[in-house]
Amino acid sequence: MTPVGTTESEAPQQAVGRFGHHPLRSIRVRLLGRMLVLVGLTLASLTVAESFILTARLNERVDRELAHDVAAFRSFAAKSAGGSGPAPGGVRALFVSYLEGSIPEHGQTLITLVDGEPYRRSAEEPLARLDTDRALMRRAAAVRSPCYGSTKSTAGSVRFVAVPVAVAGDSARGVLIIAHFTQQERSHINESIRTQIYLGLGAMLLSACVGWIFATRIVAPLRVLRDTARSIHESDITRRIPVHDKDEIGQLAGTFNDMLDRLDDAFTTKRQFMNDVGHELRTPITIVLSQLETLPDEPEARSQTVAVITDELHRMHRMAEELLMLAKARRPDALRPEDLSISELIEEVYVKAAALAERRWLLDFEENPHRDTLHADRHLLTQAMIQLAQNAAQHTEAHGRIWIGGRAGADRVELWVKDTGPGIRLADQQRIFERFARAEESRGRTGAGLGLAIVKAIAEAHHGEIQVDSAPGQGATFTLRIPYVTHALNGGPRKP
């Protein structure tokens, strides 16, 4: 119903707007955003880890070279001492001899301290003057054992080792500093990291493009679901969502299709009920109105008219009850299944059917000692069997024979009503289960002609079926085949 003050053309737009959403809140954008965050965190973690590992490996390699240089200095000092006494000239002479005979590798520099003050350094001009770095000199002068460390200079990062030196017979305390400028190697590492960052950004861009395509395909069923839901209205709910995958979205689409099937069944039942009511009640209502409009004054004629009206009202009452019963049998919540005894059900139907008419009612139950339990709706099954018995009594002459029977089969229970009536032509045997259908001999039309349609609806509500075996002049056998276990349906009646 369109609200007051709103035109019909505006109402759908408001409905669509009510379900609209900001583009940044779409599932595709959120999926893509979360994926890019994950990829970005992964690449950042790898980059940091690689930088840490490469730096650690560089320091380890430089420390090995420094350790080799320290071992060479110690070997030189031992040779200078001659192994028999103190080295001539003490610490200062040892440093001078070592610096004069040593050629530092590229990127290295040698510095000596005596009593905490810079004394000599290697002759080659270093990349940066470290002997002028007071903080470094104080740090090196305080060592009591070989100490490795790192510092910064105008030429970049530096890795060094400070080795305390003492010579017997000399009170001066010396320190040898071997420094290695690592900025070039670190520049290679930084270049590699930058390259990896650029490649990572490119990978994220590629991931964004591919991820957008994948996200679009993933949410495509949801978009179809949305469009289908928007396009559905009571007069047309025939659209269904194609299900290609068995993942969660495919299951959601299948569930939505099942819901549409249930809605379609409900709307179809409602339309059929309204059409049936309008079609079948029109005639008796017309008769009643015409009789009331021409109600005579004579008592005898008035009594006849009242009898006609009463008969039509009774017919409308029976018709309304059968229509309601048919509609109820097709409802999803129609079933109230319970465990019941097959033999007791047959005996109960037999007792009730015997009171319908003066016929030769016979019990034809095939007992199964291993199985006698059925999980079904007792009330609806009894209603279906009584309908079949009433139909058989209507089309069987007085004192004709009617069998009420059943048996427990391998996978289903069979319940039947057999009579010795005129039979049914093959061409009419399926049509008699339709609403208001008539066989040539009017077989199957009880009351408003809905009896067998009700039986069929009850059978299908139990996931079962109704069949007829007949031929003209040979009677008819109507058989209900019901599975042993019937669950209350959420999806409404369906064929087995």
C-alpha positions in Angstrom: 0.0 0.0 0.0 1.5 3.4 -1.1 1.7 5.9 1.8 -0.5 9.0 1.7 1.3 11.8 -0.2 3.5 9.4 -2.1 3.0 8.6 -5.7 3.2 5.1 -7.0 6.2 6.0 -9.1 8.1 7.3 -6.0 7.4 4.2 -3.9 9.7 1.8 -5.7 12.5 4.3 -5.7 12.1 4.7 -1.9 12.1 1.0 -1.5 15.3 0.7 -3.5 16.9 3.6 -1.6 16.0 1.9 1.7 18.2 -1.0 0.7 20.9 1.1 -1.0 24.4 1.2 0.5 27.5 3.3 0.3 30.0 2.0 -2.4 32.8 1.7 0.2 30.5 -0.7 2.2 30.0 -3.1 -0.6 31.2 -6.7 0.0 33.6 -6.5 -2.9 35.4 -3.4 -1.5 35.6 -5.0 1.9 36.8 -8.3 0.6 39.4 -6.5 -1.5 40.4 -4.2 1.3 41.0 -7.1 3.8 42.9 -9.0 1.2 45.2 -6.0 0.4 45.7 -5.4 4.1 46.8 -9.0 4.5 49.0 -8.9 1.5 50.5 -5.6 2.7 51.2 -6.9 6.2 52.8 -10.0 4.7 55.0 -8.1 2.3 56.0 -5.6 5.1 56.8 -8.4 7.5 59.0 -10.1 4.8 60.7 -6.9 4.0 61.6 -6.1 7.6 62.7 -9.7 8.2 64.9 -9.6 5.1 66.5 -6.3 6.1 67.2 -7.7 9.6 68.6 -10.9 8.2 70.8 -9.2 5.6 72.1 -6.7 8.1 72.9 -9.5 10.6 74.7 -11.5 7.9 76.7 -8.4 6.9 77.8 -7.8 10.5 78.7 -11.4 11.0 80.9 -11.4 7.9 82.6 -8.1 8.9 83.1 -9.4 12.4 84.8 -12.5 11.0 87.2 -10.3 9.0 87.9 -8.1 12.0 88.6 -11.3 14.1 91.0 -12.4 11.4 92.8 -9.0 11.6 92.9 -9.2 15.4 94.5 -12.6 15.1 97.1 -11.2 12.6 97.9 -8.4 15.0 98.5 -10.7 17.9 100.7 -12.9 15.8 102.7 -9.8 14.8 103.0 -8.7 18.4 104.2 -12.1 19.5 106.9 -12.1 16.8 108.0 -8.6 17.7 108.5 -9.7 21.3 110.6 -12.6 20.2 109.0 -14.8 22.8 111.9 -14.1 25.3 111.0 -10.8 26.9 109.4 -7.4 26.4 109.2 -5.8 23.0 111.8 -3.1 22.6 110.2 0.4 22.7 107.1 -0.7 24.4 103.5 -0.1 23.2 104.3 2.9 21.0 107.0 1.1 19.1 104.8 -1.9 18.6 102.0 0.3 17.1 104.5 2.1 14.8 105.9 -1.1 13.5 102.5 -2.7 12.9 101.0 0.4 11.1 104.1 0.7 8.9 103.9 -3.0 7.9 100.1 -3.2 7.5 98.1 -2.2 4.5 94.4 -1.9 5.4 91.9 -3.4 3.0 89.6 -1.1 1.1 87.1 0.4 3.4 89.2 -0.2 6.5 91.2 2.1 8.8 93.5 1.4 11.8 93.7 3.7 14.8 95.8 3.3 17.9 95.3 4.9 21.4 97.9 5.2 24.1 96.7 6.1 27.6 93.3 7.0 26.2 94.6 9.5 23.6 94.8 8.9 19.8 98.4 8.1 18.9 98.8 6.9 15.3 96.5 5.8 12.4 97.1 4.0 9.2 98.7 6.1 6.4 95.9 5.7 3.9 93.3 8.4 4.0 90.1 6.9 5.5 86.6 7.5 4.2 86.0 9.4 7.4 88.2 10.5 10.3 87.2 8.4 13.3 90.0 9.5 15.5 88.3 12.8 15.9 85.2 11.2 17.3 85.6 11.8 21.0 82.7 9.6 22.0 84.1 6.7 20.1 87.7 7.2 21.4 86.4 7.3 25.0 84.4 4.1 24.4 87.4 2.3 22.9 89.8 3.5 25.7 87.6 2.0 28.3 87.6 -1.6 27.0 89.3 -4.3 29.0 88.9 -7.1 26.4 88.3 -7.2 22.7 85.0 -5.5 22.0 82.9 -5.3 18.8 80.5 -2.5 18.0 79.0 -0.2 15.5 78.9 3.6 15.1 78.0 6.3 12.6 80.3 8.5 10.7 80.2 11.1 7.9 80.8 8.2 5.5 78.0 6.1 6.9 77.9 3.0 9.1 81.0 1.6 10.6 81.7 -1.7 12.2 84.8 -1.9 14.5 86.7 -3.9 17.1 88.7 -2.4 19.9 91.6 -4.5 21.3 93.4 -3.6 24.5 97.2 -3.9 24.1 99.8 -4.1 26.9 103.5 -4.7 26.6 105.6 -6.1 29.4 107.9 -3.6 31.0 105.8 -0.7 29.6 103.2 1.0 31.9 101.5 2.7 28.9 98.1 1.2 28.0 97.3 0.9 24.4 94.2 0.1 22.3 94.1 -0.9 18.7 90.9 0.0 16.7 90.3 -1.8 13.5 87.3 -0.2 11.7 85.4 -1.3 8.6 83.2 1.1 6.7 80.0 -0.9 5.8 78.0 1.9 4.2 78.6 0.5 0.7 77.4 -3.0 1.6 74.5 -1.4 3.5 73.7 0.6 0.4 73.4 -2.6 -1.6 71.1 -4.0 1.1 69.0 -0.8 1.1 68.8 -0.9 -2.7 67.6 -4.5 -2.5 65.0 -3.6 0.1 63.8 -0.7 -2.1 63.5 -3.0 -5.1 61.6 -5.5 -3.0 59.2 -2.7 -1.9 58.6 -1.6 -5.5 58.0 -5.2 -6.5 55.6 -5.5 -3.5 53.7 -2.5 -4.5 53.4 -3.9 -8.0 52.3 -7.2 -6.5 49.6 -5.4 -4.4 48.4 -3.6 -7.5 48.2 -6.8 -9.4 46.5 -8.5 -6.5 44.0 -5.6 -6.3 43.1 -6.2 -10.0 42.9 -9.9 -9.8 41.2 -9.7 -6.4 38.6 -7.4 -7.8 37.8 -9.9 -10.5 37.6 -12.8 -8.1 35.5 -10.7 -5.6 33.2 -9.8 -8.4 32.7 -13.5 -9.3 32.3 -14.5 -5.7 29.6 -11.9 -5.0 27.9 -12.3 -8.4 25.4 -14.8 -6.9 24.6 -12.3 -4.1 23.9 -9.6 -6.7 21.6 -12.0 -8.6 20.0 -12.8 -5.2 19.5 -9.1 -4.5 18.1 -8.4 -8.0 15.9 -11.4 -7.8 14.5 -10.4 -4.4 13.9 -6.8 -5.7 12.1 -8.1 -8.8 9.8 -10.6 -7.0 6.3 -9.7 -6.3 3.2 -11.7 -5.6 2.1 -11.9 -9.2 5.5 -13.3 -10.4 7.8 -15.3 -8.2 9.0 -17.7 -11.0 12.6 -16.4 -11.2 15.2 -18.6 -9.7 18.9 -18.1 -9.0 21.3 -20.4 -11.0 23.4 -22.5 -8.6 26.8 -23.4 -10.1 28.9 -24.1 -7.0 28.4 -26.0 -3.7 30.1 -23.4 -1.5 28.4 -21.3 1.1 27.1 -18.8 -1.5 25.8 -21.6 -3.6 24.0 -23.1 -0.5 22.5 -19.7 0.2 21.2 -19.4 -3.4 19.8 -22.9 -3.1 18.1 -22.0 0.2 16.7 -18.9 -1.4 15.4 -20.9 -4.3 13.8 -23.3 -1.8 12.1 -20.4 -0.1 10.8 -19.1 -3.5 9.4 -22.6 -4.1 7.6 -22.5 -0.8 6.3 -19.0 -1.5 5.3 -20.1 -5.0 3.4 -23.1 -3.6 1.7 -20.9 -1.0 0.6 -18.3 -3.6 -0.5 -21.0 -6.0 -2.5 -22.6 -3.2 -4.0 -19.3 -2.3 -4.9 -18.5 -6.0 -6.3 -21.9 -6.5 -8.4 -21.6 -3.3 -9.8 -18.2 -4.4 -10.4 -19.4 -7.9 -12.1 -22.6 -6.6 -14.3 -20.6 -4.2 -15.2 -18.1 -6.8 -16.0 -20.8 -9.4 -17.8 -23.3 -7.3 -19.8 -21.0 -5.0 -21.0 -18.8 -7.7 -23.7 -21.2 -8.8 -25.3 -22.0 -5.4 -25.1 -18.3 -4.4 -26.9 -17.4 -7.7 -29.6 -20.1 -7.0 -30.1 -18.9 -3.4 -30.4 -15.2 -4.5 -32.8 -16.0 -7.3 -34.9 -18.1 -4.9 -35.0 -15.4 -2.3 -35.9 -12.8 -4.9 -38.9 -14.9 -6.1 -39.9 -16.2 -2.7 -43.7 -17.1 -3.1 -46.4 -16.3 -0.6 -48.1 -19.7 -0.7 -47.0 -21.9 2.2 -46.4 -25.0 0.1 -44.4 -23.2 -2.5 -42.5 -21.2 0.1 -41.7 -24.5 1.9 -40.3 -26.0 -1.4 -38.2 -22.8 -2.0 -36.8 -22.9 1.6 -35.9 -26.6 1.0 -34.0 -25.7 -2.2 -32.2 -22.8 -0.4 -31.4 -25.0 2.6 -30.0 -27.7 0.3 -27.8 -25.2 -1.6 -26.5 -23.7 1.7 -25.6 -27.2 2.9 -23.8 -27.8 -0.4 -21.9 -24.6 0.0 -21.0 -25.6 3.6 -19.7 -28.9 2.5 -17.8 -27.3 -0.4 -16.2 -24.7 1.9 -15.1 -27.5 4.3 -13.5 -29.5 1.5 -11.8 -26.4 0.1 -10.4 -25.6 3.5 -9.3 -29.2 3.9 -7.5 -29.2 0.5 -5.8 -25.9 1.4 -4.7 -27.2 4.8 -3.3 -30.4 3.3 -0.9 -28.4 1.1 0.3 -26.1 3.9 4.0 -26.6 5.0 2.9 -27.1 8.6 0.0 -29.4 7.8 1.7 -32.6 9.1 1.8 -33.6 12.7 3.7 -36.9 12.4 3.7 -39.5 15.2 4.5 -43.2 15.6 1.4 -45.3 15.0 0.6 -48.9 14.4 -0.3 -49.8 10.8 -2.7 -52.6 11.9 -4.5 -50.3 14.3 -4.8 -47.6 11.7 -6.4 -50.1 9.2 -8.8 -51.4 11.8 -9.8 -47.8 12.8 -10.5 -46.9 9.2 -12.4 -50.1 8.7 -14.7 -49.4 11.7 -15.4 -45.8 10.6 -15.9 -46.7 6.9 -18.4 -49.5 7.8 -20.8 -46.7 9.1 -20.8 -44.8 5.8 -23.2 -47.0 3.8 -24.9 -50.4 3.6 -22.1 -52.3 1.8 -20.2 -55.5 2.4 -17.1 -54.0 4.1 -14.2 -56.4 4.2 -10.8 -56.1 6.0 -7.8 -57.0 3.8 -4.7 -56.5 6.0 -1.5 -58.3 5.3 0.3 -58.5 8.6 4.1 -58.1 8.8 5.4 -59.6 12.1 8.7 -57.7 11.7 7.3 -54.2 11.0 4.2 -52.5 12.1 5.2 -48.9 12.9 4.6 -45.9 10.7 5.7 -42.4 11.5 3.0 -40.2 9.9 0.0 -38.0 10.6 -2.8 -40.2 11.9 -5.5 -37.7 11.3 -4.6 -36.9 7.7 -4.1 -40.5 6.7 -7.5 -41.5 8.3 -9.1 -38.6 6.4 -7.6 -39.8 3.1 -8.7 -43.4 3.6 -12.3 -42.3 4.7 -12.4 -40.1 1.5 -11.5 -43.1 -0.6 -14.0 -45.3 1.3 -16.7 -42.7 0.8 -15.9 -42.5 -2.9 -16.0 -46.3 -3.2 -19.4 -46.4 -1.4 -20.8 -43.7 -3.7 -19.9 -45.7 -6.8 -20.7 -49.2 -5.5 -24.3 -50.6 -5.6 -26.1 -51.7 -2.5 -24.5 -54.8 -0.9 -21.4 -54.4 -3.1 -18.1 -55.3 -1.7 -15.5 -52.8 -0.5 -12.1 -53.9 0.9 -10.1 -51.7 3.4 -6.6 -53.1 3.4 -2.9 -52.4 3.7 0.5 -54.0 4.2 4.0 -53.1 5.3 6.3 -53.2 2.2 10.1 -53.2 1.9 10.5 -49.4 2.0 6.9 -48.1 2.1 3.5 -48.8 3.6 0.6 -49.4 1.2 -2.9 -48.6 2.2 -5.7 -49.3 -0.2 -9.5 -49.2 -0.8 -10.9 -51.7 -3.4 -14.4 -51.8 -4.6 -16.6 -53.7 -7.2 -18.0 -50.5 -8.8 -18.2 -49.7 -12.5 -14.5 -48.9 -12.8 -12.7 -46.0 -14.4 -11.6 -45.5 -18.0 -7.8 -45.3 -18.5 -8.1 -41.8 -20.0 -9.8 -40.6 -16.8 -7.6 -42.3 -14.2 -5.2 -39.4 -13.7 -7.6 -36.6 -14.3 -9.9 -37.6 -11.5 -7.4 -36.4 -8.9 -7.6 -32.9 -10.2 -9.9 -30.3 -8.7 -13.5 -30.5 -9.8 -12.6 -33.1 -12.5 -15.3 -35.5 -13.7 -14.9 -38.9 -15.2 -17.4 -39.9 -17.8 -19.3 -41.9 -15.2 -18.7 -39.1 -12.6 -16.4 -41.4 -10.7 -14.3 -39.5 -8.2 -16.8 -36.6 -7.7 -17.8 -36.6 -4.0 -19.5 -33.6 -2.6 -17.9 -30.6 -4.4 -15.6 -32.9 -6.5 -12.6 -32.4 -4.2 -12.4 -35.7 -2.4 -9.7 -37.4 -4.6 -7.8 -34.1 -4.9 -7.6 -33.9 -1.1 -6.4 -37.5 -1.0 -3.6 -36.7 -3.5 -2.6 -33.6 -1.5 -2.4 -35.7 1.7 -0.3 -38.3 0.0 2.2 -35.8 -1.4 2.4 -34.0 2.0 3.7 -37.4 3.3 6.2 -37.6 0.4 4.0 -40.4 -0.9 1.7 -41.0 -3.9 -1.8 -42.1 -4.8 -2.4 -44.6 -7.6 -5.5 -46.1 -9.1 -5.8 -49.5 -10.8 -9.1 -49.9 -12.6 -10.8 -50.8 -15.8 -14.5 -50.4 -16.9 -16.7 -53.0 -15.3 -13.9 -54.3 -13.0 -14.1 -52.0 -10.1 -11.2 -49.8 -8.8 -8.4 -50.0 -6.3 -7.0 -46.8 -4.9 -3.6 -47.3 -3.2 -1.7 -44.9 -1.0 2.0 -45.5 -0.8 3.6 -43.7 2.2 7.3 -43.9 3.4 7.9 -45.3 6.8 9.2 -42.0 8.2 7.6 -38.7 7.3 9.0 -35.4 8.7 7.0 -32.2 9.1 7.9 -30.2 6.1 9.3 -26.7 6.0 9.1 -26.7 2.2 5.5 -27.8 1.8 4.3 -30.9 0.0 6.6 -32.3 -2.6 6.5 -35.3 -4.8 8.7 -38.3 -3.9 
